[in-house]
């Protein structure tokens, strides 16, 4: 995603495109699981949740992991719990797709090969039914941090750290250094967010409607804010999910319409960003 600075206005996407996939009836969408590979109890609960999940398809809207530093993380026992959970779904015929979040934007081919899930770096546009015979309006699914367009410093940092040179550098560091850096960045992000004005870090409705229009979608679903929100305007239905474990932490496709539901997991809420 390319961001342009406009005088007196939030940053807006200049050129954006998203792949389009089809989702079947009963597909479930969740976000912000924040699985720390060293928190074994939460990882065990995730695997059990996958084993019990009744859904035709699972779409995860970013921050599946609390952090992801590259392919070396696949060697950790905690990561294996997540991978095995997703593998089990795929083996049962449940499609699994994962969108990059602001904490796991280094997810890529090694994770896809290990888990059987597909990874979409910038989000995805979905249609109900088949691509040849869609049965409803397209829906744009994003992580949600790109909607915080009034936070200029964050959007600049987002663009820099996801650039190819920086991603290559991050993945080339020794694994122990990668882990320390990930922890340090999480603490710095928390301090930065708490120091900013509320209006600066909130999602911008005009950005949501603008991106949905670019995608040709009348519905936008995202996470990131960790608090359920549903707004309906003339040109947009905008849904923000609770973090995984919240009261309404998912949407499910029912009769061609996305309905707010619970994923069925009960956990303490994850901290914002």
HUNORNOR-V284604 format. One record per residue. N is the residue number from 0. RES is the residue in three letters. SS is DSSP state (H for helix, E for strand, C for the rest). PHI is phi in degrees with one decimal (* if undefined). D_CENTER is the distance of its C-alpha to the mean C-alpha in whole Angstrom. Layout:
# HUNORNOR-V284604
n: {N:N}
res: {RES:RES}
ss: {SS:SS}
phi: {PHI:PHI}
d_center: {D_CENTER:D_CENTER}
This chain:
# HUNORNOR-V284604
n: {0:1:2:3:4:5:6:7:8:9:10:11:12:13:14:15:16:17:18:19:20:21:22:23:24:25:26:27:28:29:30:31:32:33:34:35:36:37:38:39:40:41:42:43:44:45:46:47:48:49:50:51:52:53:54:55:56:57:58:59:60:61:62:63:64:65:66:67:68:69:70:71:72:73:74:75:76:77:78:79:80:81:82:83:84:85:86:87:88:89:90:91:92:93:94:95:96:97:98:99:100:101:102:103:104:105:106:107:108:109:110:111:112:113:114:115:116:117:118:119:120:121:122:123:124:125:126:127:128:129:130:131:132:133:134:135:136:137:138:139:140:141:142:143:144:145:146:147:148:149:150:151:152:153:154:155:156:157:158:159:160:161:162:163:164:165:166:167:168:169:170:171:172:173:174:175:176:177:178:179:180:181:182:183:184:185:186:187:188:189:190:191:192:193:194:195:196:197:198:199:200:201:202:203:204:205:206:207:208:209:210:211:212:213:214:215:216:217:218:219:220:221:222:223:224:225:226:227:228:229:230:231:232:233:234:235:236:237:238:239:240:241:242:243:244:245:246:247:248:249:250:251:252:253:254:255:256:257:258:259:260:261:262:263:264:265:266:267:268:269:270:271:272}
res: {UNK:UNK:UNK:UNK:UNK:UNK:UNK:UNK:UNK:UNK:UNK:UNK:UNK:UNK:UNK:UNK:UNK:UNK:UNK:UNK:UNK:UNK:UNK:UNK:UNK:UNK:UNK:UNK:UNK:UNK:UNK:UNK:UNK:UNK:UNK:UNK:UNK:UNK:UNK:UNK:UNK:UNK:UNK:UNK:UNK:UNK:UNK:UNK:UNK:UNK:UNK:UNK:UNK:UNK:UNK:UNK:UNK:UNK:UNK:UNK:UNK:UNK:UNK:UNK:UNK:UNK:UNK:UNK:UNK:UNK:UNK:UNK:UNK:UNK:UNK:UNK:UNK:UNK:UNK:UNK:UNK:UNK:UNK:UNK:UNK:UNK:UNK:UNK:UNK:UNK:UNK:UNK:UNK:UNK:UNK:UNK:UNK:UNK:UNK:UNK:UNK:UNK:UNK:UNK:UNK:UNK:UNK:UNK:UNK:UNK:UNK:UNK:UNK:UNK:UNK:UNK:UNK:UNK:UNK:UNK:UNK:UNK:UNK:UNK:UNK:UNK:UNK:UNK:UNK:UNK:UNK:UNK:UNK:UNK:UNK:UNK:UNK:UNK:UNK:UNK:UNK:UNK:UNK:UNK:UNK:UNK:UNK:UNK:UNK:UNK:UNK:UNK:UNK:UNK:UNK:UNK:UNK:UNK:UNK:UNK:UNK:UNK:UNK:UNK:UNK:UNK:UNK:UNK:UNK:UNK:UNK:UNK:UNK:UNK:UNK:UNK:UNK:UNK:UNK:UNK:UNK:UNK:UNK:UNK:UNK:UNK:UNK:UNK:UNK:UNK:UNK:UNK:UNK:UNK:UNK:UNK:UNK:UNK:UNK:UNK:UNK:UNK:UNK:UNK:UNK:UNK:UNK:UNK:UNK:UNK:UNK:UNK:UNK:UNK:UNK:UNK:UNK:UNK:UNK:UNK:UNK:UNK:UNK:UNK:UNK:UNK:UNK:UNK:UNK:UNK:UNK:UNK:UNK:UNK:UNK:UNK:UNK:UNK:UNK:UNK:UNK:UNK:UNK:UNK:UNK:UNK:UNK:UNK:UNK:UNK:UNK:UNK:UNK:UNK:UNK:UNK:UNK:UNK:UNK:UNK:UNK:UNK:UNK:UNK:UNK:UNK:UNK:UNK:UNK:UNK:UNK:UNK:UNK}
ss: {C:E:E:E:C:C:C:C:C:C:C:E:E:E:E:C:C:C:C:E:E:E:E:C:C:C:C:E:E:E:C:C:C:C:E:C:C:C:C:H:H:H:H:H:H:H:H:H:H:H:H:H:C:C:C:C:E:E:E:E:C:C:C:C:E:C:C:C:C:C:H:H:H:H:H:C:H:H:H:H:H:H:H:H:H:H:H:H:H:H:H:C:C:C:E:E:E:E:E:C:C:C:C:C:C:C:C:C:H:H:H:H:H:H:H:C:C:E:E:E:C:C:C:E:E:E:E:E:E:C:C:C:C:E:C:C:C:C:E:E:E:C:C:C:H:H:H:C:C:C:C:H:H:H:H:H:H:H:H:H:H:C:C:H:H:H:H:H:H:H:H:H:C:C:H:H:H:H:H:H:H:H:H:H:H:H:H:H:H:H:H:H:H:H:H:C:C:H:H:H:H:C:C:C:H:H:H:H:H:H:H:H:H:H:H:C:C:C:E:E:E:E:C:C:C:C:C:C:E:E:E:E:C:C:C:C:E:E:E:E:C:C:C:C:C:C:C:C:C:E:E:E:E:E:C:C:E:E:E:E:E:C:C:C:C:C:C:C:C:C:C:C:C}
phi: {*:-108.5:-109.5:-117.3:-88.9:-120.4:-61.2:73.7:-129.0:-63.7:-66.5:-125.5:-66.5:-88.8:-135.6:-140.9:-146.3:-131.1:-66.6:-109.9:-127.0:-102.1:-125.6:-83.4:-55.1:91.5:-62.1:-118.8:-123.7:-131.4:-151.0:55.0:-81.2:51.1:-80.5:-86.9:-68.9:-106.6:-99.4:-65.3:-65.5:-63.7:-67.4:-63.1:-64.1:-64.6:-63.4:-63.0:-62.2:-61.3:-64.4:-95.8:-65.7:-110.1:-153.0:-82.9:-160.6:-125.8:-118.2:-108.8:-91.3:91.3:53.3:-57.8:-106.8:-64.0:-158.0:-141.9:-106.9:130.4:-61.1:-63.0:-67.6:-63.7:-81.0:-80.9:-57.2:-64.4:-63.6:-59.8:-61.0:-66.4:-60.1:-64.6:-61.6:-70.9:-58.5:-61.0:-63.4:-61.0:-65.5:-83.8:92.8:-88.6:-69.2:-129.2:-125.6:-130.7:-96.5:-61.5:-108.4:-77.1:-107.7:-134.0:-74.8:-92.9:-58.3:-156.8:-58.0:-56.5:-68.5:-59.2:-65.9:-75.7:-98.0:86.9:-84.4:-98.8:-113.3:-118.7:-61.2:-112.7:106.5:-153.9:-101.3:-121.7:-123.7:-77.9:87.4:-111.4:-63.3:-76.4:-134.8:-64.4:-111.5:-170.8:-68.6:-67.8:-121.6:-94.8:-112.4:-130.0:-65.9:126.3:-68.8:-69.1:-84.3:-83.1:-76.3:-76.3:-87.9:-63.4:-66.2:-66.5:-65.3:-65.0:-62.8:-57.6:-67.7:-67.7:-69.0:-94.1:-67.2:-58.4:-60.3:-69.6:-64.7:-63.1:-62.9:-58.5:-72.4:-88.9:-72.8:-57.3:-57.6:-62.7:-69.1:-59.2:-65.1:-63.6:-64.5:-61.8:-62.2:-64.3:-65.1:-64.6:-65.6:-64.8:-63.7:-63.3:-65.3:-65.2:-64.5:-66.8:-86.0:-92.2:-64.6:-56.5:-64.1:-74.2:-100.0:-75.9:-71.3:-102.4:-57.0:-64.2:-69.0:-60.3:-67.8:-66.9:-69.2:-61.6:-64.1:-61.3:-84.9:67.0:-118.4:-102.5:-132.4:-128.6:-124.5:-149.7:-121.1:77.4:-80.8:64.8:-146.8:-58.0:-155.5:-136.6:-125.9:-121.5:-115.8:-60.5:-113.0:-156.9:-106.8:-118.4:-121.0:-116.9:-85.4:-61.5:-64.8:-52.9:104.2:-77.0:-63.5:-127.7:-104.0:-155.4:-125.9:-131.1:-80.8:-126.2:54.7:79.8:-129.1:-81.8:-116.6:-69.2:-141.1:-99.2:-72.3:95.9:-95.1:-120.0:-141.6:-61.6:-63.6:-79.2:-68.2:-66.4:58.0}
d_center: {15:18:19:22:24:26:29:29:25:22:20:19:18:21:20:17:17:14:15:16:16:18:17:20:21:19:16:13:10:8:5:6:9:10:13:15:17:21:20:22:22:18:18:21:19:16:19:21:18:17:21:22:19:21:18:19:15:12:9:6:3:2:5:7:10:12:12:13:16:17:19:21:19:19:23:22:23:20:18:20:19:16:17:20:18:16:19:21:19:19:23:23:22:18:16:13:10:7:5:5:4:8:9:9:9:13:11:14:17:18:15:15:19:19:17:17:14:13:10:9:9:9:8:10:13:14:18:20:22:23:23:26:27:24:25:23:21:18:15:12:8:6:4:7:9:11:12:14:17:20:19:20:21:17:16:19:18:14:16:19:17:15:18:20:23:21:18:22:23:20:21:24:25:26:24:26:25:21:21:23:21:18:19:21:18:17:20:21:17:18:22:21:19:22:24:23:24:22:22:21:17:17:15:17:18:20:17:15:18:19:16:16:20:19:17:20:18:19:16:13:10:7:6:7:11:11:14:15:16:17:20:22:24:26:23:20:18:15:13:11:10:12:10:11:15:16:18:16:12:12:13:16:18:21:24:22:20:17:18:17:17:17:15:19:18:19:18:19:16:14:15:13:12}
